[in-house]
């Protein structure tokens, strides 16, 4: 009797365990189904613009299944999109524990930290990610497409929260590279990016690739990353490269002055680097004056672009004030050459060309009322002045005719001497036909931003895009395919 009872109790326990297992599996299945329904409902609310209800759906889904990565991503993404950064950050951090190799999550965390004012923490967070995983696949097309590795620097780049007109948060990268958005047709290739942090690309296996496209463009910001890339290429001596790092390292503003100002018919403003060291602002001003620079002079922080830190300094007192207000470690001191537009001396001019695989492509001839010519004034000045637009269109159609043979020949000589496959030059032609160069490097952005107001620019910008694409195809040996 006792043995029978024991057997019965054992059978009951086994049956109970089986029922519990089945119930647990069913509960898990129902939970997943519920989470799926809540996520789908949340997306419907999003589409209707009812973001609070969408967030509530995602939160309810996570209450039932706290470790559900897709639901975490739904909530985190929506909180960031709605600019609720403080709430989004811990959700993304939970997600990062589940997906430690997810680059999108790592970038989102870094950008939110920057958006919350914690730039250093954001940079360190993303640097830690890229130290482990430098290679990022971006465009994986059908098998057989040529493989292109795009290198960029991290030293002075970061992901940040940007704002568009709808005030929603967007994650975007600043610094460290020139953009290939309008230069490369990603549908033709399998591409991945190598983001350089310390010596990360020198450790571990390298993904297979047929061409290295180096977009690191600023020697002042990214010299160490360029040297790391040069070491990498020493280990891959047969790898085709666009814009070798050794060439980029020679394009500092002071280096360009030393290399190109001696050319006949070329005027490159005297440019010298000034290191802060332990000097205070008055001592820095005295150092500039002791080098023989005459007021007014141009000062700018090294590594700055688009005129962010640029200033024309007219007096000793102004120079002391500039240095005192800056926290930069180094500066460029640049000779100020005032040179009005020869065709109308009430205005100033800056022309731009790109040189792609040895061929010159005209990009713009911007005319402005101010000496520091920049594109932000185009809508207010050029777009309202027909003769300015006519001049620019004529330059785009036939730059040699507009520039004259002397300036064109000087420009050609300069482009042959820079040693890069892709770069831009900002310049003007003086009244004696000389070439006055303002800037020359690969850190120039190619875009179609001004086409809506200046439609005549479009075919010439398209020619730039086509030439870059042709250069890539040629390096890959698929130009005729």
N, C-alpha and C positions, 0 to 999 in steps of 0.2 A: 504493500500500500504506500509506504513511504517513498519507494523508488518511483512509483507511478506519479505521486505528487511532485517529486523533484523533476521528473521528465516533463510533466505538464507545466510547471513553473518555468522551466527552461524554454519550452516552446513558446510560452506567452511572452517571455522576455525577448526572444528572437523576433517574434511577430511584432512586438511593440517597437523594437529598434528599427525594424523594416518600415513600419508605419511612420515612425518619426523621420526616417531618412526620406521617405517619399513625400511627407508633408513639408519637410525643409526644402526639398527640391521644388515642390509646387509653389511654396511661398516665394522662393527665389525667382522662379519663373514669373509669378504674378507681379513681384516687385519690379522686375525688369520691364514687364509689359506696362505697368503703371508709369514707370519712369519714361518709357518711350512715348506714352500718351501725353504725359505732362510736358515733355520736351516739344512734341509736335504742337501742342496747344500754345506753348510759349512762343514758338516761331510764328504762329498765326497772329498772336497779339502783336508781335514785333512788326509784322507786315502791315498791320492796321495802325501802327504808331502808338499803341498802348503799352509803353515800356514798363510802367509799374506792374501791370498784370503779368507781363512776360517774365519779369524778374521773380514774381511770386511763384509762378509755375516752376521755374528752375530751382528756386529754394525748396519748394515742396518735394521736387524730385530728389534733391540732395538729402532731405530729411529722411526719406525712405532708403536712400542708397548713398551714404556720405562719400564713398570712394568711387563714384561713377565719373570717370574722367571726361566723357563728352558733356555731361551736364555741368560739371565744373567749368569747362571751357565756355559753354553757353552763357553762364552767369558772369564769368570774368570778362568775357568779350563785351557783353552788353553794359556792364558797369563802366568799363573803360570808354566805350563808345559814348556813354551818357556823361562822361567826365566825372564819374564818382570814383576818383583814383584811390582814395584812402580805403574804400570798401573793396575795390578791385584787387589791390595788391595782395592781401592775405589769401584770396581765392586763387590767384595765379600761383602763389607760393605753395599752396596745397597741391595744385596741379603739377608743379615742378617736381615734387617728390614722387609722383606717379609716372611722370614723363621726363626724366632727367636729361634725355638726349633730344628733346624737342626745342629746336632753335626758335620757333615762333614764340613759345612760352618764355624762353630766356630773354628774347628781345622785348617782349611786352613788360616783363618785370623791370628791366633796366629803364625802359622809357617812362614807366610810371614813377620810378624813383626820381628820375630827372625832373619829371613834371611836378613832383612834390617838393622839389628844391634840394634833393639829396643827390647831386650830380656825381660826386665821388663814389658814393655807394653804388649808384647805378652803373657807373663805368666798371668798377671792380667786379660787380656781379656778372656783367657780360664778358669781361675779360677772363674770368674764371671758366666760363662756358667755352670760349674759343681756345683757351689753353688746352682743354681736353679734346675739343672737336673743331679743328680749323676748317674742315671741308664741309661745304653746304651745297647740296644738290638743289638746283632751282628749276631747271627746265629739262625734264627727261622726256625726250621725244621717241618716236619709233626706233627700234634697233637699226644700227647701221649709220646713224647720223654722226658727223664728226664731233669729237669731244673737245671742248674748249674750257680751260681753267682760267678763271678771272681772279686776279689777285688784287686785294685791297688792304689798306693799313688800318690798324685799330688805334695806334698811339694817340691820335688826336681826332678820332671819330667817335661818335656815340649815337645811340638811338634815342629819340626824344619824342615827346608828345607835340605834334603840330596842330594848328587850328585851321580849319577851312571855314568858308562863309557860314556854314550851318553850326559852327562852334563845337562840332563833334571832335573827339580826340582821334588823331591818326598817328600811327607809329611810322617814323621815317628816320633815315640815317643822314647825319651831317658830317662832312669832312672826310678826309682820308683817301679820296678817289675822285676820278672824273666819271660822270654818269654815262653809261652806255645805252640809256633808254631809247634814244633816237639814232643810235649809231649801229646797233647790232640787231639783226632779225633773229630773235631767239628761236623761231620756228624751224630754222635751218640746222640747229645744232643741239647737242646735249651739253648743257653748261653747268658748271658748278663753281662755287666761289671759295677761295682760300683767304681767310681773314687772318692776318699775321699778328700774333701776340708773342713777344719774346722770340724764342726759337722753335715755336710749335710746329712749323712746317718742316723742320729738319728732323723731327722725331716721328717714328712710326712709318707705316706704308703710305705711299702717295697714290691717289686714284689715277687710273689710266687716263691720259689725255694726249691730244695730238698737237695742241697749240696752247701757249701761255699768253694771255692778254693781260698785261700789267696796267691797271688803272691808277696805281699810286702815282700822284702827280706833283706833290709839293715837298721839295727837299727840306724846307725849313721845318715842316711839321713831322716828317716821316723818314728822316735820314736813317735811323736804326733799322726800321722795317725794310727799307730799300737795301741795306747791307745784308740783312738776313736773306732777302730774296736773291741777291747776287750770289751768296753762298749756296743757296738751293740750286741755282742754275749751274754752278760749277760742278755739281753732282749729276746734272742732266745736260751735258754739253751739246747734245744733238737736238735739243728741244727747240723748235721754232718759237720765237718770242716777238711780240709787238711791244715796243717801248722798253728796252732793256733798262734795268735799274741803274746801271753805271751811267747811262745817258741822263736819266732824271737827276742824278746826283750832281751833275754839272750845270744845272739850270737855276741856281740861286740868283737873285737879282744882282748881287755884287759880282758873282762869277760871270754873268752875262755881260755886265759892263766891261770887265777886263777882257773878255774874249771878242766882243763885237764892236766896241767903240773905236778901235784902231782901224777898222775897215774904211776905205775911202768911200765917201758918200753916205756914211752912217753916223748918226749922232745918238749916242746912248748916254743919258744923264749920268754924271758921276754918282756912283752908288757905293757906300761903304757900310759895313756891319759894325754896330756898336753894342758891346756887351755891358750889361749893368754891373755885374760883379758886386763889389761892396760899395760902389759909388752912390752918393745921394744925387738928388735932382740938379742942384747947382754944379756939382762936379761933372755930371754928364754933359751939361750944357757947355762947360769950359772945354771938355774933350772935343766936342764937335767944332767949336770955334778954333781950337788949336790945330785942327786938321786943315784949316784954310777954307772951310765952307763959308759962303757969303750969304747973308740974309737977302730975301727969304729963302728958306730951305723946306724940303718936304721931309716929314718924319712919319714912319709907320712901324708898327710892331711886326717883327718877322713872323711869317706864317699867316698873316691876315690877307684876306681877299676882298674884292668888291668895295674897297675904300673904307672898310669898317673902322680902322684905326688911323687912317691917313689924315694928315693935317698940314696945311701950309703955315709955317712959323715965320713971323716977321721980326721978332725982337728976342733979345736974351731973356727977358721976363716971360714971354710967351713959351719959350722953350723949357724953362724951369717949370712952369706950370704944367706943361704937357707931360714931362717926365714924372712929376710928382703925382699926377692923376693916374698914371699907368702902373700896372703891376707886372708888366712883361719883363722878361729877363734879357731880351735882346731886341734891337731896333735896326731899321735901315735908315740911314741918312742919305737923302737924295738931292742932287742939284736941281733947283727949280728953274726950268726953262719955259718962259712964257712965249707961246708961239700961236698967235691967232690964225684962223683959217684964211689962207691966202686969197681965196675967192671973195671973202667978205670978212673984214677984220673985226667986225662986231661979234663974231662967233668963233667957236672952237670946234675942232674936228678930231675924231678918233676912228681910224679904220681898223678892221679886223680881218685877218685871213686865217684859214687853217691850212696846214701842210700835211697831206696824207700820202704816205708812201712816195714822197719826193715831189708831189704835184701840189700846186698852189690853188686854193679855192677861196674866192672872195665871200665874205660873210656879211659885212655891214660897213657903212660909212656914216657914223652917227655925228650929227652937228648939233651943238648945244650953245646956250648962252653962258655957261659957266666953264671954267678951265678944267675942272675935274669931271670930264664927260662920262656919264653913266646912263644906262638904259632906262632908269626910272623916269627920266624927263622926256622920253620919246612922245608919250601921249600929249603932253602939254606944249611941246615945242615943234618937233618935226612933223607930227601928224596934222598940224595946223598951218604948215608952211610948204606950199607946193614946190618951190625951187629946191628946198632941201631934199625932198623925196626924189625929185628928178635927178639931182646929183647922185644920190645913193644908188638909184636904179642904173644910172650910167656906169657907175663904178662896178656894180655887180655884173653888168653885161660885158664890160671890157676894162678890167682894172689897169692893164698896161697903158691903154690910151689915156685914162684919167690921171694916172700917176706920172706918166712920162718915162722915157727909156732909162734915164739916170736912176731914178728911184726904183724902178722895176728891176733893173740889173743888180742894184744893191740888195734889194729884198731877196732876189734869187740866190745871191752869194750867202746871205745870212742863213737862209733855209738849208743850204747845203752844209753849213758848218755846225748845226746844232746836234746832229747825231741821234735824232728820234724819228720814229715812224709816224707819230701823230702828235701835233702840238699846234698852238695858236700864237699869233703875234698881234699885238695892239700897237698902232703907230699912226703917224701922220706924215704928209709930205710938206716940207717947208717951202718957202717962196723961192729958194735957190735950187729946188729939186732934190734936196737931201732927204734921207729917211730918218725921222726922229722916232725912236722906238721907246714905247712906254713900258711894255711888258712882253715876256716871251717864255712860255712854258706849256705844259700839257694840262694845267689846272684851269681849263676854260670850259664852260658849259655850253653844249650844243642843244638848242631847243627851238621850238617853233612858237615861242611865246608872243612874239611881235607880229606874227603873220596876220591876225585879224585886222589890225590897223594898217599894216603894210603888206598887202597881198602879193606885191611884186617880188618880195623876198622868197616866197615859197619854193620856186623851182631851184633856186641856188642853194637853199638849205637842204632840199631833197638831194641835190648833187653831192653835198657833203656826206649825207647818210649813205648814199649809194657807193661813194668812193671808199668809205670805211668798210662797208660790207664786202666790196670787191677786194680790198686789201686782205681781209680775214680769209676769204675764200682762196685767194692766191697763196697765202701762207699754208693753207691746208691742202693745197693741190687739187681743189675742186672748183676752180674758177670757171671752167667751161661746162660744168655739169648742170 
